[in-house]
Every structure is written in C-alpha cells, then in structure tokens.
Amino acid sequence: MTTTTRCAACKYFRRRCSSDCIFAPYFPANNPQRFVCVHRIYGANNIGKMFEGFPEQLRGNAIECLCYEAKCRIQDPVYGCVSIISWLHREIHLAQTQLAKAQAQIALLDPGVEVAITTPR
Amino acid sequence: MTTTTRCAACKYFRRRCSSDCIFAPYFPANNPQRFVCVHRIYGANNIGKMFEGFPEQLRGNAIECLCYEAKCRIQDPVYGCVSIISWLHREIHLAQTQLAKAQAQIALLDPGVEVAITTPR
C-alpha cells in the first residue's frame, strides 16, 4: 500500500516516500499539480536546498509563496508574478490620482476645511 | 584572453564561453552577481529550459523579471516577492479607504455634487 501514501513529490519521482520525507507535509498525494509547478520552475533539488534556509515554523508559508510564484511563471512565462506587481503599482497610482482629485474637490467646496487625508506612499 | 570575455554564467561554471552561448547577452561579465542570484534560486539548467519558452524578443524582459524575483527570494527567503504583492495589496486597501472617506466628505459638504470618482478595483 506504499503507493497510495506517497507524497506528490515522491510520486512524481516514482520513489519510496520515507517517514522523514521533507516534501511530504507540504505536497500531499491528493494535489500532484502543486509539486509539478514548483519542480518545473525551481527544480526539486533547489526546493530541497531552499528548505534548509527556511525556519521550520515558516516552511508552510514559504512553500505557499514558492507555489504561487511558480504558478504565475507558468501562466506568464515571461513576466511571472512581476506582472502582478506592475499591475498593482498602476492601481496604486490610479488610486493616488483619484485621491488627489477628491482632495482638490474638497478644498474647492470648502476652502476652510482641513483635508486630513494623506496620499498613500 | 578568453577568460576576460566569458559571460558571467560561463565564468561561474569555469567553462569556455562560445559565440552562441545563450546566457552571454543577458549575463555580462561585469555583473557576476546577476547570474549568481538566478542560479541560486532556479538553477542554471532550469534557466536554460525556461529560455526555450521565451519569445526571442522578450528574453531580456524575462531575464529581468527572473533576476528581480530571485533577488527578492534571496533577500526574503520565506516570502520572496510575494511580500511585495501583499504590501501593495495593503497599500491599495488603504488608498481605497482614504478615497471612500474623501467621497463621504464631499457628499457631506455638498449633497448635490456628483461624486464621479470611483474606487480602484
């Protein structure tokens, strides 16, 4: 029955999954795609090496972030999640412009009113 | 004099840099750190494989993005550039809140005025 309990990483590599497998807690057997993504972008060896640098209690978060970035890179091979960062920067610029307009409108409606709202960084 | 003209990738691997080296245009000899970063995170083989998927005219952009993500991951091993995405999301939320306050203030100052400003997505 070993086959059914192998984690997604060991299943992918068609190897036995030991009880101390470093991938097992983060790549469950029921979600093989998760491992396929990070393996394709970072390579299993690099993932293993990076693991060593993660504090144990943050490994789950770190793997989530790696999976997210890998998924973005597969969806957008050229720009990866940098395209999301660019889009968010544009959104902030838009919001800042709208806010400046609103502040100008407030100042026009009541020059005495204190415009306490500050623009985001 | 081959040594001085080797690209940063070939220099790192202590190998000859051929005239058709795929890394040479993107990893110049005078910036070795750039290759060290992407190699550490993605591995040279994976970078090579990803190259094949990039349209030739976008390779420069793709390498820029990979270097950016790798640098973020080295600076913040757990969250990488996902921490920037989270921060930008918080900034947008803050801007939306400020904008909503400004719109409420406008409506209060002049209930007849049309608040044409829309909140960002």
Interface residues (C-beta under 8 A of the other chain):
Chain A: I41 Y42 G43 N45 N46 M50 G53 F54 P55 L58 N61 A62 C65 L66 Y68 E69 R73 P77 V78 Y79 G80 C81 V82 I84 I85 L88 H89 E91 I92 L94 A95 Q96 Q98 L99 K101 A102 Q103 Q105 I106 L109 D110 V113 I117 T118 T119 P120 R121
Chain B: I41 Y42 G43 N45 N46 M50 G53 F54 P55 L58 N61 A62 C65 L66 Y68 E69 R73 P77 V78 Y79 G80 C81 V82 I84 I85 L88 H89 E91 I92 L94 A95 Q96 Q98 L99 K101 A102 Q103 Q105 I106 L109 D110 V113 I117 T118 T119 P120 R121
